[in-house]
Amino acid sequence: TDCNLTFLWANHPSTRQFSFNKEIIDWEEHLKWFSKKIESPFCYYLVLEMKSNLVGSIRFDILDKIATISYLVAPDYHGLGIGNILFRKGLIALEKKFTMNELDTIQGFVFKDNIPSVKTFERYNFKQQINQDTFLFTKQFTKND
């Protein structure tokens, strides 16, 4: 079910607008990608459910002690603050799952014109670096005991 729904979300025009790959995603390609992600020990993939509705997903791809964030809000829930909730809950889950020995940094890449995502990273005190038409946001991984 999550695979089907995330396929629809990923191919929505508002999602493609802020994706690094603007092309429509093929179903078979998505199925392979999704299976690879949820089976990978280097990917922590979560789906947010609110009132029995799936409203977004957040993923942390982990390489060399760096967790790279990728998240999306279901198109029907844009503009309702779901991105902030998804981001916050994702960071809390990441902190619970991983240790300081496993992660050093959390990062995310955002197009400069994706103002809601820029504001979300800023809200959580990520440092901003400019990369041509994108921002690279970084933050040290910490655990609150």
C-alpha angles and dihedrals in degrees: 000000000000090000093054094045096046088050090058092045093048093052096047111115093238090055095045089051092068098032121107089228107053096187122107110260119241116232095234091048090050093048092053092045093048094048091048092050098048092045096047119102086209095061126071106194124183134178121205118225122191123181091346092308125113105230107171149337136233127195133191114200108198124209128155093351092307120118111205113204123220119171140164137188120221107259093240089060101049115130095022100099093257092129091061092049092046092049094048094047090045092054091048091050091048090052091051095048103044135051131221087254091058100046136034104167142024116206141173137186118221133178110243092237093054091094097172091056093043089053091047093055090045091050089059093049099251114164114243127224124178119238108178104278095357139063123228110212119197137179134173113252111244136172124220108215 
